[in-house]
Amino acid sequence: MNPIKKVIYNYGIPLIGRLFHKKNKYINVIYYHDIVDGEGYSFMRTNFEVFKRQMEYIAQNGYTTVRFDDLRTPADEEYDAKRIIIAFDDGWKSNYTKIYDLMKCLGLKYNIYLAVKEIGANPDYLTWDEVCKMHDEGWVGFGAHTYTHPDMSDISKIDTELEFAKADAVFEKQLGYKPLDFCYPFGAYSEESNEYISSCLEYKRIYTSRMMYSYRQNGKLIFGRNGICNDESFGVFKAKLKGYFNVWRTIIG
Ligand SMILES: [Zn+2]
């Protein structure tokens, strides 16, 4: 990023987002992927110490963290500057081994969207025992993330039966309920795929990877989300936490 763009990103966007923060109507969402001991990388791998400092900030500044299971009424879904959804994409092993004890210790609840085919099959991912333990202890909520994690921007190329029906059947068999929260793999979605999900699937809330104001469509809540990047400043993290970066799509497109 060139120096001018950097200043706009670090200071300009948070400032504009702050001016328009009332456009946030629904609970704000931040998300991560894998948490690692070594070098972090962009949105995919966050260094543990970077992550820990961010979580400590959330814990020490009076935030309430919300599990998907807590979103029972429209009022639960409304924006509140001190309520936040912390989410993790895919179901990486570290979401249990590295952070579960830390999050409990800090009193922070979180959520994971499961790429179902990998769970219990790929050693880099969670096992179903870990998933069930985290859920049963009331600390972690779970959502759907398809079966094979395909790019869904062209839904005609997707085996929808496999990606939704099979993934959700395995999820339900293991956890005992159907997922109500769905996150697009790679954040890649199209009007067509949104239309399909809205019309024939039972998810209540759909999560994109766009920094935008969340909105309702066909009775479903479509979330903008803020990816937390390992390499960004703490100021940017705080602005994303408050929902200031949701103005991004309005300005940049
Ligand atoms: Zn993913």
Boltz pocket constraint, residues with backbone or C-beta under 6 A from the ligand:
constraints:
  - pocket:
      binder: B
      contacts: [[A, 89], [A, 90], [A, 115], [A, 145], [A, 149], [A, 184], [A, 185], [A, 186]]
      max_distance: 6.0
